[in-house]
Amino acid sequence: MARPIGIDLFAGAGGMSLGFEQAGFEVKAAVEIDPIHCAVHAFNFPQCKVIAGSVVGLSGAEIRARAGIGLRTVDVVFGGAPCQGFSLMGQRALDDPRNRLVAEFVRIVRELKASYFVFENVKGITVGPHKSFLAELIEEFERDGEYTVIKPWKVLDAANYGVPQHRERLFLLGARKGMPAPAYPNKLTGAADRREDNLPVGPTCVDALGDIPDAERFDQLKQTDEIETDAWGAPSAYAKLMRGTGRNAWAFGYVRQWDPRQLTASARTEHSSISRRRFAETKPGDIEPISRFFKLAPSGLSNTLRAGTDAARGAFTSPRPIHYLHARCVTVREMARLHGFPDWFRFNETKWHGARQIGNAVPPPLARAVAAQIISAMSVNPVRPREKLALGETSLLRMGMSEAAAYFGVSPQTGKRDKKSGARKRKQHEIENAASRLSVANG
């Protein structure tokens, strides 16, 4: 039986791609403007066609052709388009050029005649002046009666879906006329830091990180982000899922060929002794006052992991919380564990890029819970693929902007979302590369 087809727009490194794959979808195409993200997606999803470039002007017909799906039904289009959410006086918010990408998402859903769509975005779009934008978006989806948005829309917290992190995101689910309506997923776990009756307590920070070898034990991780080691600790039930050894660890996704001895995405950060003292003195669950970094509590949850501010605001690194046990920030691999990415999933080797790829992503377990509801509405019994996938070439993880752009045959400026600040962002990219090798002594 053929797996239902999914298309990922604004794919990033592939958090939603992984969740939808694990729910039983065949993700045939992923569209992403940033070539560095494209390279990471291509490494992790070798069976998926990565389309490097903007959705602006990209037709449904071109997606079909490049993905090789011909006239087959596209069962779901999913993604989270960036938006400003503010109306200009006298005009609709969707007519605001700053929100063009949201309108492009709607257009592509229509052109592909997708049976379902899943649109996700920040919780902030549901409050204040943004609510008018959300209302317009729903109205646009439902224009001409072609699609129905499932109401009321919901904000879902990843902590209720087996993720050791509070992360709230808006989800809009929609169905094409004549298709059964999907439901929003019920909560699967209770957050570890609050009591929720009749729900099993979800994983905690120690469940997520307790078995990972301390990166600072390995001098090699000053020069690289990966080593082989047998120093892994006893895994929790959650860690077994991340290691690919727990019951139902691969769900309905493809099993990847990988070496579980590898500790990856674990390049060390050289903190100053002053920073280490401040980190050590901060109580778990508190904010370190100078860096403003959150210190994880072993029995609690991570705060929302973020990608950091963009280049225009001068951020050199992505904020990473402080480890509950070690006087340092967590590694990219530890961030990935807190986000629900399994250990075989790799990121760009530069810490700044790896951290922003995680911070920008929907946690895969949350995406999987939503995707499972689409599968259920379709009355499809998901099947486990028999094929095992070899991951891509590791050179894809080492690429900077110019190399990645050349690999995909696009301009390095393809990844620049704001053309007016192109020169500033090129300079920022140089700063990012330098910053990744510097101490974050001052937080």
Residue, then its C-alpha position, 0 to 999 in steps of 0.5 A: m500500500a502506498r503511503p500518503i503524500g506530504i509536502d513540507l513548506f518552509a521546511g527548515a531542518g525538518g522537524m515537521s518532516l520527521g513528525f509527518e514521516q513518523a506518522g506514516f506520510e511519505v514526505k515527497a518534497a521540502v521547500e526551504i529558502d536557506p541553503i544551509h537548512c536545505a543541506v541538513h534536510a537532504f542529509n536526514f531525508p535522502q528520499c525527499k526532494v529538497i527544493a532550495g528557494s522561495v515559495v514566491g512564484l513556485s507553482g504547484a505544478e513545479i513542485r509536482a514535477r520536481a518531486g516526481i509525483g505527477l498527478r497523484t493526490v497530495d494528501v497534506v501540505f504542512g508548514g509554518a510561514p513567517c508573518q508579521g501579523f499586523s494590519l496596515m490602516g485601510q487594508r487587509a493584513l494578508d495584503d501587507p507585503r510583509n505577510r506575503l509568504v502566508a498568502e503563498f502558503v494558501r496559494i500552493v495548498r490550492e494549486l496542489k489541491a491538497s486534501y488537507f493542510v496544517f499551518e503552524n505559527v507562533k502563539g502570539i498570532t492568536v492575541g492582541p492586534h494579531k487576531s485580526f490577521l488570524a481571522e483573515l487567514i482563516e477567511e482566505f482558506e475558506r474562500d469559495g468553500e474549497y476548504t474548511v478550517i477546523k474550529p476552534w483552532k488550538v494552541l498546543d504545548a509540546a510538553n503535552y506530547g512527550v517533549p521535555q520542553h514547554r513550547e506552545r504553537l498555534f495549529l490550523l488544520g484544514a480539509r478540502k471540501g468533501m474530506p472528513a474533518p480531522a480532530y486536534p490531538n488529545k494530550l498524551t502526557g502531562a508536563a513534568d512541572r504541573r499536575e494534570d490528572n489522568l495523564p502520564v507524566g512526560p519526560t524531564c530534563v534528566d530523562a532527556l540528558g542523563d545518559i549523554p556523555d559530558a562533551e567536556r570529557f573529550d578534547q577532540l570536541k574542541q575541533t569537531d562536533e562528533i566522536e565515537t564513544d562507549a561512555w553512554g549512560a543508562p538511558s531512560a525510556y525517553a532516551k531509548l526512543m531518542r537512541g532508536t532502541g525503545r519500543n516503537a522508537w521509529a514509529f511509522g518512519y524509515v529506520r536510518q542506518w547509523d552508528p549509535r556509538q557516535l556522539t554528534a552535534s557536540a562541539r564544545t563551548e569554551h566558557s570563561s571561569i567567571s561564566r562557569r562560576r555564575f552558571a554553577e551559582t545559579k539555582p536550577g529553574d532560575i535565570e542566570p542574571i548576566s547572560r539571562f540564560f535559563k538553568l535547567a532543573p533535572s526534574g523539570l522541563s526546558n524553557t522554550l528553545r529559540a533560534g535567537t534574533d536575526a542578523a539585523r539585530g546583531a545576535f552572534t549566537s543562539p541562546r542555549p540553556i545552562h545544563y542542570l549538572h555541568a557549569r556550561c551551556v547545553t550542546v546542540r545534541e542536548m538541545a536536540r534531545l530537549h526538542g524531541f530530535p532522535d540521535w541519528f538526526r544531524f545538524n550543521e556542525t557550526k553551533w550557531h547554525g545547529a542551534r537555530q535549526i533546532g530553535n526554528a523547528v516544530p518538535p517532531p513528537l508534536a508534529r507527529a501527534v498532529a499528523a496522526q490525526i490527519i492519517s486518522a481522518m483519512s481512515v488510513n492504517p499507517v504501515r512501517p516501511r521495510e526499507k532502511l535508509a542510508l543517511g546523506e554524505t556528511s559533507l552536507l553538514r559542513m557547508g557554509m552558505s556559499e558551499a550550500a548554495a553552490y550545491f543546490g545551484v542557487s545564489p547565496q542570496t537565496g537564503k537572505r530573507d530581507k534583500k534590503s539588508g543583504a550586505r549587512k547579513r553577509k557581514q553577519h555571516e562572517i561574524e557568525n563563523a568567527a563567533s562560533r569559535l569564540s568563548v561566550a564568556n559574557g553570556 
